[in-house]
Amino acid sequence: MSPHNILFLMTDQHRVDTLGAYGNTVVETPALDGLAARGTRFDRFYTPTAICTPARASLATGLHPFRHGLLANPERAAGGQDELNESQPLLWPQLRAAGYQVGHVGKWHIGREHGPEHHGLDGEHLPGALNPVRHPSYQRWLADRGLPPFAVTDPVFGTAANGVGRGHLIAGRLRQPVEATVEAFLTDRTLALLERYAAGRRTSGRPFMLSCHWFGPHLPYLVPDHYYDLYDPDDVVLPESMAETFAGKPDVQRRYSEYWSADAFDADAWRKLNAVYWGYVTMIDHQIGRILRALEEYGLGDDTAVFFTADHGEFTGGHRLNDKGPAMYEDIYRVPAIARVPGGPAQVSDAFATLTDLNPTLLDIAGLPASEPCDGDSLLPLLTGDTGGARAVLDRTEVVAEFHGHHFPYSQRMIRDRRYKLVHNPESVHELYDLDRDPHELRNVHGSPAYADVRRELTGRLYRELLRRGDPAHSWMGYTADIGGHRAPDLDGVADDLG
């Protein structure tokens, strides 16, 4: 039997706490909950960086963002490159070379101009960060089905921080039926490719990898009335981090809050916005259900590895912030991740894992070695219950993430273990959170004498990991941070030579 098929489902800007599988008792997500019940739900899954393009590029390459070079969304360039380096081995061409049928539907956002077809995938480039409501393909799809065009009423805007004009669009009522939404459009396209690939699997035995990446529930939350009003705002419990004062925090967080005008909405308004966001999540879950049912109808359920994840999370008012940005809180760095592989057990994993690990995992499913170079580890042994083979992942004690800017250059590095999180901000105050005592990350204890040993230990561990990776940020830390005995020998040698 040839290698298993792969169905890869991805959302954008998706909070972990919106899924029933992750403990939400109000939001209806039957498709994803069912997938989690039959596979592996990751409880400590992180994005390598909470911004679309570099996170997706890490999935494509298996490399840390500083290594693949796409450091920010091209629409908000922060000094990085706009396209992937053609010399870097990408996931999908390797699968094609191994005989896979490979298709991609939906959001790509890996670079500015080169879409999936540029890399040999079946699919069309739908450029940009948001739903492509003006794209000719979507317009033709609507016309062919006699469906009404995109239109929004009752828009909800923020307030411009400079007091001139209105701020960002946050939500609105979509004047279309569900079957006319971009989400339905992407699902229809995915189903068409799935039918074609299923036929290819039957006739030639060729496996497939098919991806569907929705643009939501990324703001603005533009959904039909049914989903806009699906949840009662009174059932929304606002995050405790909305009590954020920014005391002892980098000032950029306060400025970003002003930019997104989070304080322009009172508690009732935020409850409604969160309820609409939940409705968006349910709408996408219903589309996922359509695809999973088709997979079973084609008799492919036992022969297909299914993955679901998101590129990063969203604040939705947490920490008096919205969207994502220069703050490395759990709201946007911890993401949902569910995987079901043929023969794998139903389980919950608390091992640290990231999007970067999914690149070698998917290649492993296809019987292919990891790319060279590759910064991730295959999760396949863990997914199949092979604890011995999964030691590289199971033995991890921490996760490290990076950020390079969005709207403007801004460098950050984070190390997070099972109790603490340290965020290194070269231009500002650093952050340290005791997640056992302060799970909502409200109190920065970086300067607290009681945490001096923890601070020094984590700073040193972060420095050594950045040095090991070759991340240039280690150099700045080597001269400015309290890294104790973790200092690299080359720096000590230079000091001795100069002394």
PELIN-V41550 format. One record per backbone hydrogen bond with DSSP energy under -1.0 kcal/mol. CO is the residue of the C=O (numbers start at 1). NH is the residue of the N-H. Records with the same first field share a line. If there is no record, write none. Layout:
CO = NH / NH
This chain:
5 = 305
6 = 210
7 = 307
8 = 212
9 = 309
10 = 214
11 = 311
15 = 18
16 = 19
19 = 22 / 24
20 = 23
29 = 33
30 = 34
31 = 35
32 = 36
33 = 37
39 = 347
40 = 339
41 = 349
44 = 353
45 = 335
46 = 355
48 = 402
49 = 51
51 = 55
52 = 56
53 = 57
54 = 58
55 = 59
56 = 60
57 = 61
58 = 62
60 = 91
62 = 375
64 = 67 / 68
65 = 69
69 = 71 / 81
73 = 76
82 = 112
85 = 88
90 = 94
91 = 95
92 = 96
93 = 97
94 = 98
95 = 100
96 = 99
101 = 209
102 = 122
103 = 211
105 = 213
116 = 121
117 = 120
122 = 104
131 = 133
132 = 135
135 = 139
136 = 140
137 = 141
138 = 142
139 = 143
140 = 144
141 = 145
142 = 147
143 = 146
151 = 175
153 = 173
156 = 170 / 171
158 = 167
160 = 163
168 = 158
170 = 221
171 = 156
172 = 223
173 = 153
174 = 176
177 = 180
178 = 181
181 = 185
182 = 186
183 = 187
184 = 188
185 = 189
186 = 190
187 = 191
188 = 192
189 = 193
190 = 194
191 = 195
192 = 196
193 = 197
194 = 198
195 = 199
196 = 200
197 = 201
198 = 202
199 = 203
200 = 204 / 206
207 = 101
208 = 6
209 = 103
210 = 8
211 = 105
212 = 10
213 = 107
216 = 12
220 = 222
221 = 172
223 = 174
224 = 228
225 = 229
232 = 235
233 = 236
239 = 242
240 = 243
241 = 244
246 = 249
250 = 253
251 = 255
252 = 256
253 = 257
254 = 258
255 = 259
256 = 260
257 = 262
261 = 264
262 = 265
266 = 270
267 = 271
268 = 272
269 = 273
270 = 274
271 = 275
272 = 276
273 = 277
274 = 278
275 = 279
276 = 280
277 = 281
278 = 282
279 = 283
280 = 284
281 = 285
282 = 286
283 = 287
284 = 288
285 = 289
286 = 290
287 = 291
288 = 292
289 = 293
290 = 294
291 = 295
292 = 296
293 = 297
294 = 298
295 = 300
296 = 299
300 = 303
303 = 5
305 = 7
306 = 340
307 = 9
308 = 338
309 = 11
312 = 14
315 = 318
317 = 320
318 = 321
321 = 317
323 = 315
325 = 327
329 = 332 / 333
330 = 334
332 = 313
333 = 47
337 = 42
338 = 308
339 = 40
340 = 306
341 = 344
347 = 41
349 = 43
353 = 46
354 = 357
355 = 358
357 = 361
358 = 362
359 = 363
360 = 364
361 = 365
362 = 366
363 = 368
364 = 367
379 = 383
380 = 384
381 = 386
382 = 385
385 = 387
386 = 390
388 = 391
390 = 393 / 394
391 = 395
393 = 396
399 = 416
401 = 414
403 = 412
404 = 410
408 = 406
412 = 403
413 = 424
414 = 401
415 = 422
416 = 399
419 = 435
420 = 417
421 = 433
422 = 415
423 = 431
424 = 413
425 = 428
431 = 423
432 = 445
433 = 421
434 = 438
438 = 441
445 = 448
448 = 451
449 = 452
451 = 455
452 = 456
453 = 457
454 = 458
455 = 459
456 = 460
457 = 461
458 = 462
459 = 463
460 = 464
461 = 465
462 = 466
463 = 467
464 = 468
465 = 469
466 = 470 / 471
471 = 474
472 = 475
473 = 477
474 = 478
476 = 480
477 = 481
481 = 483
483 = 486
488 = 492
489 = 493
490 = 494
491 = 495
492 = 496
493 = 497
494 = 498
495 = 499
